[in-house]
Structures are given as structure tokens and as C-alpha cells.
């Protein structure tokens, strides 16, 4: 099942996404403010048509309506076949603007837990994948790729300021506890770069299921830790708008989690700016 999923993700990138790269000049703005291009729609259609050949079960895709997504999720909890969750292009703004940082992301869930994950950057030909209990890999190399720091003061942080509470965003801007900050515009790749050791810690104020499903398993199988702004159990968070605090090294995670949670305001005060 994992090998077939990897092959499918590579195929959809080659057939539907790469031929449109640098040729799509604009996208449609969705209700949540994010962009959708013709490549997103074509890639999702291709994946939906082919996934039943790997494992026939319900599919949630980013380019479905919110009502359809929620109905499929609610009906899938006791389905023994499980559930596919797909993001045909994560980083659509990058894709439309010619920035070579976007990915196809695919996850399979059973009993509402991610069991299999594949995330692929077709520009760099980097295929990240994991199966529960079997580790995480990049093109056959086990993750992480390098030994990372245990000192948060030396850490490189992936911080996306979408929906982060303003007091927290201000603290990060003025006196971050880490060494340097990066943001690449693709949540699914942020998770993978953290799992690989390219980043040491991560923060995002609120992701959708398809943003974190594959990446959370890849990070977990690489030995990383994760929680939310209020929960140590990451899966206790709202499935549809899930903040993430994460790090690869456990000591960095503990320091980062505690620092982020200082004076964090109640839920609902976060900015709803979405620039994806």
C-alpha cells in the first residue's frame, strides 16, 4: 500500500502538476481566503480516480466543499476501510508565483489516526514517507538526516504567523528564544523539513486536516514531538483548525512548548489572516 501510494503521488505530479508549473498565472480565491488553481483541481481529480485502486475507502480532499469534507469525516469514524486525506498542491501561492516550494500530500487514516503518509516535492524530487511503527524516510534515507541541537538558543525555527495570537507573535518578533527563523509557504513541507532536521522547531497557529495529517506522522516516526497551544495530546485538538507546537529534539520541544504557552490568550483571539 505504501509503495503504491508513493508511485501514485509521483505520477500525479508528473502528469498534472509539473506540466502546469510556470504556466498557471492566477487562481481562484476560496471562501477561506486560500487559492485554488486548475492544477489543484486536476491533481485532486486524478488522485480521487486512482486511490480506489490502492484501497477503496472514502476520500477527503482540500478542494472539496467544507460541507462535503465534514460529512465524510463524520461518517468515517467507524468505517473499517479507513479514510484517505489528500492535498493535491500544498503551497498553491508558491506554485502560482513560480516558487519551487510546494508538495503533493497524501495520508491514510484508520480509526481517525494517521497510519500512512506520503509528501512529495516534485521540483526537488524529494519523497518523504512513513508508515506507523516503521520509521520515516526521505528517498530511502531514514529521518532525521542529521543530529540536531538540544539547545533551543541554537535552534532554527519554522514559524508561520497565520492565526498566531498577536501577543505571541509580538514576543516571537521581539525576543525569540531560538537562533533564526524560516518560513517556506508549504505546511506539509515544513513538517517534513522538521522531521529531516533542516528545522529544529515549528509553530503554526491553525492548520486543516490535510495540512498536518501526513506531516504529523512523518515527524512522529522521525522521533519528533508535537502538541498544540493548549493540549499536550495533539490529537485532542480540533481536527479542522489545529495549532501546532513541535520540535525534533525532546529537550527543544519542552523548552519551546513552555515558552510559547507563556501568557497565551484564550482561543478565539488569534488573527484569522490566511496568506496561503
Helices and strands as residue ranges (DSSP letters): H 2-12, I 13-17, G 18-20, E 28-29, E 35-36, H 38-51, E 58-61, H 66-76, E 83-90, H 92-96, E 103-110, E 113-121, E 126-131, E 136-138, E 141-142, G 152-154, E 156-160, H 166-175, E 180-182, H 187-196, E 201-207, H 209-221, E 225-227, G 234-236, E 242-247, H 250-260
